[in-house]
Amino acid sequence: MLNFDLAETKAGKELINMGLIEGLEKGEKKGEKKGRLQKARELLIWSYEEKWGEPPEYITKAVRNLSENHKLNELFKIVLKTNNKDSFERSVIQAAENV
């Protein structure tokens, strides 16, 4: 059996560097995704404010708990199309319950 530390070899160091780079890339992608989701949440809350005024806390909380882009997109379409605040709020609550 060979007695050496793989991390001390050139190949071992290259593997470690590849893993670090891959980890950094994954972290950047995850950060970008979180940033886009946060921006979508803020835009949805802003749209509510522009249309109906300050949203109740339960709506703000429900929107901030959403983590699926397609749900935020659907809610954004609803807030643009509807003039019924209660209907929109029900849609937000329903989307948040299905998280």
Contact map, one row per residue, 1 for C-alpha under 8 A:
111000000000000000000000000000000000000000000000000000000000000000000000000000000000000000000000000
111100000000000000000000000000000000000000000000000000000000000000000000000000000000000000000000000
111110000000000000000000000000000000000000000000000000000000000000000000000000000000000000000000000
011111010000000000000000000000000000000000000000000000000000000000000000000000000000000000000000000
001111111000000000000000000000000000000000000000000000000000000000000000000000000000000000000000000
000111111011000000000000000000000000000000000000000000000000000000000000000000000000000000000000000
000011111111100100000000000000000000000000000000000000000000000000000000000000000000000000000000000
000111111101100000000000000000000000000000000000000000000000000000000000000000000000000000000000000
000011111111100000000000000000000000000000000000000000000000000000000000000000000000000000000000000
000000111111110000000000000000000000000000000000000000000000000000000000000000000000000000000000000
000001101111111000000000000000000000000000000000000000000000000000000000000000000000000000000000000
000001111111111100000000000000000000000000000000000000000000000000000000000000000000000000000000000
000000111111111110000000000000000000000000000000000000000000000000000000000000000000000000000000000
000000000111111111000000000000000000000000000000000000000000000000000000000000000000000000000000000
000000000011111111100000000000000000000000000000000000000000000000000000000000000000000000000000000
000000100001111111110000000000000000000000000000000000000000000000000000000000000000000000000000000
000000000000111111111000000000000000000000000000000000000000000000000000000000000000000000000000000
000000000000011111111100000000000000000000000000000000000000000000000000000000000000000000000000000
000000000000001111111110000000000000000000000000000000000000000000000000000000000000000000000000000
000000000000000111111111000000000000000000000000000000000000000000000000000000000000000000000000000
000000000000000011111111100000000000000000000000000000000000000000000000000000000000000000000000000
000000000000000001111111110000000000000000000000000000000000000000000000000000000000000000000000000
000000000000000000111111111000000000000000000000000000000000000000000000000000000000000000000000000
000000000000000000011111111100000000000000000000000000000000000000000000000000000000000000000000000
000000000000000000001111111110000000000000000000000000000000000000000000000000000000000000000000000
000000000000000000000111111111000000000000000000000000000000000000000000000000000000000000000000000
000000000000000000000011111111100000000000000000000000000000000000000000000000000000000000000000000
000000000000000000000001111111110000000000000000000000000000000000000000000000000000000000000000000
000000000000000000000000111111111000000000000000000000000000000000000000000000000000000000000000000
000000000000000000000000011111111100000000000000000000000000000000000000000000000000000000000000000
000000000000000000000000001111111110000000000000000000000000000000000000000000000000000000000000000
000000000000000000000000000111111111000000000000000000000000000000000000000000000000000000000000000
000000000000000000000000000011111111100000000000000000000000000000000000000000000000000000000000000
000000000000000000000000000001111111110000000000000000000000000000000000000000000000000000000000000
000000000000000000000000000000111111111000000000000000000000000000000000000000000000000000000000000
000000000000000000000000000000011111111100000000000000000000000000000000000000000000000000000000000
000000000000000000000000000000001111111110000000000000000000000000111000000000000000000000000000000
000000000000000000000000000000000111111111000000000000000000000100000000000000000000000000000000000
000000000000000000000000000000000011111111100000000000000000000000000000000000000000000000000000000
000000000000000000000000000000000001111111110000000000000000000000001001100000000000000000000000000
000000000000000000000000000000000000111111111000000000000000001101000001000000000000000000000000000
000000000000000000000000000000000000011111111100000000000000000000000000000000000000000000000000000
000000000000000000000000000000000000001111111110000000000000000000000000000000000000000000000000000
000000000000000000000000000000000000000111111111000000000000001000000001001100100000000000000000000
000000000000000000000000000000000000000011111111100000100001001000000000000000000000000000000000000
000000000000000000000000000000000000000001111111110000000000000000000000000000000000000000000000000
000000000000000000000000000000000000000000111111111000000000000000000000000100110000000000000000000
000000000000000000000000000000000000000000011111111111100000000000000000000000100000000000000000000
000000000000000000000000000000000000000000001111111111100000000000000000000000000000000000000000000
000000000000000000000000000000000000000000000111111110000000000000000000000000000000000000000000000
000000000000000000000000000000000000000000000011111110000000000000000000000000000000000000000000000
000000000000000000000000000000000000000000000001111111100000000000000000000000000000100000000000000
000000000000000000000000000000000000000000000001111111100000000000000000000000000000000000000000000
000000000000000000000000000000000000000000000001100111110000000000000000000000000000000000000000000
000000000000000000000000000000000000000000001001100111111011000000000000000000000000000000000000000
000000000000000000000000000000000000000000000000000001111111000000000000000000000000000000000000000
000000000000000000000000000000000000000000000000000000111111100000000000000000000000000000000000000
000000000000000000000000000000000000000000000000000000011111110000000000000000000000000000000000000
000000000000000000000000000000000000000000000000000000111111111000000000000000000000000010011000000
000000000000000000000000000000000000000000001000000000111111111100000000000000000000000000000000000
000000000000000000000000000000000000000000000000000000001111111110000000000000000000000000000000000
000000000000000000000000000000000000000000000000000000000111111111000000000000000000000000011001000
000000000000000000000000000000000000000010011000000000000011111111000000000000000000000000010001000
000000000000000000000000000000000000010010000000000000000001111111100000000000000000000000000000000
000000000000000000000000000000000000000000000000000000000000111111100000000000000000000000000001000
000000000000000000000000000000000000000010000000000000000000011111110011000000000000000000000011001
000000000000000000000000000000000000100000000000000000000000000111111000000000000000000000000000001
000000000000000000000000000000000000100000000000000000000000000001111111000000000000000000000000000
000000000000000000000000000000000000100100000000000000000000000000111111100000000000000000000000000
000000000000000000000000000000000000000000000000000000000000000000011111110000000000000000000000000
000000000000000000000000000000000000000000000000000000000000000001011111111000000000000000000010000
000000000000000000000000000000000000000110010000000000000000000001011111111100000000000000000000000
000000000000000000000000000000000000000100000000000000000000000000001111111110000000000000000000000
000000000000000000000000000000000000000000000000000000000000000000000111111111000000000000000000000
000000000000000000000000000000000000000000010000000000000000000000000011111111100000000100110000000
000000000000000000000000000000000000000000010010000000000000000000000001111111110000000000000000000
000000000000000000000000000000000000000000000000000000000000000000000000111111111000000000000000000
000000000000000000000000000000000000000000000000000000000000000000000000011111111100000100000000000
000000000000000000000000000000000000000000010011000000000000000000000000001111111110000100000000000
000000000000000000000000000000000000000000000010000000000000000000000000000111111100000000000000000
000000000000000000000000000000000000000000000000000000000000000000000000000011111110000000000000000
000000000000000000000000000000000000000000000000000000000000000000000000000001111111101100000000000
000000000000000000000000000000000000000000000000000000000000000000000000000000101111100000000000000
000000000000000000000000000000000000000000000000000000000000000000000000000000000111111100000000000
000000000000000000000000000000000000000000000000000100000000000000000000000000000111111110000000000
000000000000000000000000000000000000000000000000000000000000000000000000000000000001111111000000000
000000000000000000000000000000000000000000000000000000000000000000000000000000000101111111100000000
000000000000000000000000000000000000000000000000000000000000000000000000001001100101111111110000000
000000000000000000000000000000000000000000000000000000000010000000000000000000000000111111111000000
000000000000000000000000000000000000000000000000000000000000000000000000000000000000011111111100000
000000000000000000000000000000000000000000000000000000000000000000000000001000000000001111111110000
000000000000000000000000000000000000000000000000000000000010011000000000001000000000000111111111000
000000000000000000000000000000000000000000000000000000000010010000000000000000000000000011111111100
000000000000000000000000000000000000000000000000000000000000000000000000000000000000000001111111110
000000000000000000000000000000000000000000000000000000000000000001000010000000000000000000111111111
000000000000000000000000000000000000000000000000000000000000011011000000000000000000000000011111111
000000000000000000000000000000000000000000000000000000000000000000000000000000000000000000001111111
000000000000000000000000000000000000000000000000000000000000000000000000000000000000000000000111111
000000000000000000000000000000000000000000000000000000000000000001100000000000000000000000000011111
